Amino acid sequence: MDGRRSGGAGKAIIALLIGTLVYYHCAYRNSTLLSLLSDVFIVLLCSLAILGLLFRQMNIQVPVDPLEWQISEDTANAIVAWLANTVGAAESVLRVAATGHDKRLFLKVILSLYLFSALGRFALGITVAYAGLCFFCLYMLANCSESFSSAVPWFFGRTNDISQVQDTIM
């Protein structure tokens, strides 16, 4: 297995664990996202304080340079550009759908909004987000798994062997 496949599986598992913790905090404890962020920062601050005290007792010098914590200007510009492109694309799709010139797009947008509305009435928003995260993580794990990626073409009756394709055509 190459490094790219194992890295994707690790990212999927970490995202699923973090999503599970966020879902537990928000759905079962009935807490807000602000409460979750406060709890996370409290735990991080206390952990860093305990480590600092421990390192001081052991006479270990740990340089803390705040400049290392900053992101580059290119990274910040890339994040803002991605966000602007995403909002702009959504806005343009809604604008085209609202004009009514593209009837298929209009029906797709109306159907999607209706399904989201019905889903929002059926379940909490955090539950829907968590279910989406679970499906996304399963998708990432499936892409990383060699056995799954080789079983999908077999399941759907597709093959990569040219001779089998030519035999079925003739």
Summary of the structure (lengths in Angstrom):
residues: 170
radius of gyration: 24.0
end to end distance: 37.1
largest distance: 79.5
contacts: 359
relative contact order: 0.11
helix: 82%
strand: 0%
